[in-house]
Amino acid sequence: MKSFRVTATAYNSLTYQTNSNPNITAFGDSLRPGLSYIAVSRDLLDLGLVHNTKVKIEGFDSLFIVKDKMNKRWRKRIDIYMGVDVRKAKEWGKKSVNIEYCIPIIDSIN
């Protein structure tokens, strides 16, 4: 298990927050309200928070899955997917939270 503190914000699948195709992530996955997905800053990819990693976020009971990556300008940040509920995303705002995740062991014996 790895654990550390990140800045957590929230986002919605709306064109003004993402791009012209807001229901497709940077990894090519489809978004729809109700999914427990997060986007991660690209520096976190190097720390093992890669596509489909399960993440426990402080303050939530359920696990989230890494399904998107953020703009290169962000560091040590996650963005929690909140469907199309802009009010809920704004209420979340920006928080410092602990996250936990496991890095899969890769068998190097061939």
Secondary structure, 3 states (H helix, E strand, C coil): CEEEEEEEEEECCCCCCCCCCCCECCCCCECCCCCCEEEECHHHHCCCCCCCCEEEECCCCCEEEEEEECCCCCCCEEEEECCCCHHHHHHHCCEEEEEEECCCCCCCCC
